[in-house]
């Protein structure tokens, strides 16, 4: 089962309601996302990206995950 940009944004918005979120990708398995959120302030890039992956609630887990690849950009607002 594929996951599309609007659905991925909705999932991310549940965890990051105040974030600036931009999701791209049309094939349902290879996506890119930019998440800019205040909760990332003071965290390193690995910590930020782990928070995003946790928000995906297993959508990328294992070979049967709905999302195969996610190019991810995270940062705190300037």
Buried (B, 14 or more C-beta within 10 A) or exposed (E): EEBBBEBBBEBBBEBBEEBEBEBEBEEBBEBBBBBBBEBBEEBEEEEBBEBBBEBBEEBBEEEEBBBBEBEBBBBEEE
